[in-house]
Structures are given as structure tokens and as C-alpha cells.
């Protein structure tokens, strides 16, 4: 069986100074986003844009997400929706909102560690 070929690495495409500038703005956005629902389009845009900035800042070693990008993606991840919160019905909105706020706080911490 032939050896598996690793994908080509993608180098960073922005300077560290630009990355710090962009990530600092994303950190500032967190408080505003906490007040929104987790399924708000602004929250999704913030996550997608921040992820793109991390790719630009850290690149993609062997074509895969950098460790920092993976940390950002998984920070605060909790499956709370759907049946099972109390064993009867869907998870209450206040629990979903609390988890959303905690997720954003953990993602913010990852970004602060990059800065």
C-alpha cells in the first residue's frame, strides 16, 4: 500500500501586527455577541471571520487547521440542544443562552492567548 501523501502546508498570509489588530477587534466584539442568541447570523459571521483570521495568521500546517484554530473551534463546545436536558423535552432557552455566553468567553480566551 503506498504511503499517504501529506497535503501542502499553507503559510500565514498576514503579518503578526495585522493579526493582533484583527484579533483584538474580535475580542472586543464578544460582549456584544453575548447578548445575541446563539443562532443569530452575527454570531455565525463572527465565528467564520475569526476562523479566517486565524488561518491567515497561523497558516495550515500540512493543509490542516493549525492547533490554535482547532482550539478556537472546540472552545466551549457543549451539545445542549435537543431532548435530554431534564429527560423531558428540549433544553430550556436560558440554558442554551448560558452555554452560548460561556462558549464565547472561552473562544475569547483562546484569542487573547494569541494576542
N, C-alpha and C positions, 0 to 999 in steps of 0.2 A: 504494500500500500504506500503510495507516495506521501511524502511529508506535507503537512498542511502549510501553505504559504501565508505568512502574516501580511496583513494589509499595510500599505504605506502609511507612515506617520504624517500627520498634518501639523505643521509648525504653528506657533502663535502668529496671529496676523495684526495684533495691535501692541503698542508699546506698554510697558508696565505703568507708566504715568497715565495713559489713556484708560487702561483697565481700572486703575484706582479711582479715577474720576467717574467712570461709568458705574462701578460697583458702589461707590459712595452714594450716588443718586438712588440706586436700587435699595440700599439700606434705608435711606430717608423715606422711601415710598411705603415701607412696611406698615407704619402706624395707620396711614390712610386705608390700606388694604385690609387691615384687621376689622374695620367697621363694615366691610362689604361681606356679602355671602360668599361662601367658598366656590360656588358655581358661577360667580359673576365673571363676565368676559374680561374685565380689567385685571382680575386675579390671574386668569389664564395667560393673558398677554404679558403680564409682569414675569411670570414663570418662564415663558418661552423666550422673551427678550433677555432675561437674566442668563438663561442657559446658553443663548447665542454669545453673550458677552464672555461667559466662562470658556466657551470653545475658542473664541478669538484670543482670549488672554492666555490660555494654557495649551491650546492645540489639542490634537488627538493622537496620543501615542499608539503606534501600530494600528491606526484607524479607529481606535476605541475611545470612549469617553475617558477623559483624564479623571484621576481619583477625586479631585475637588468637585468636578461636575457630578460624579456619581454621589458624592456626599451631599451635595445640594439637592439632587433628585430625591434621595431617600430620607433627608432630614425631616423628622416629624411625621413620617408616613404611618398612618393608622387606618385600618379598614373599619369605619364606624357606621357606614350606611347599610341599610337593609335590615332584615329581621335579625333578632338575636340580642338586641341591647338588654332587654329585660326578659327575653324569652317570648315576648308577646308583641308583635308588631315592629314597626320601623323605629330607628333611632330618633329620639326627640331632636328638634331643631336646635335647642340650646346646647345639646351635647355636640352636635355637628359644628356649631359655631365655635365652641370652646376648642375643639380639636383643630379647627381651621386657624384660630389665633395662635395656638401652640405650634402648629406646623410652620407658620410664617416666622414666629420667633426663633425657631431652630434653624430655618433657612437663613435668617438674618445673621445668626451666629456664625454660620459657615462663611457667609460673605465677609463679615467682619474679620474673620481669621485670614482671609485672602488679602484684605487691605493692609 
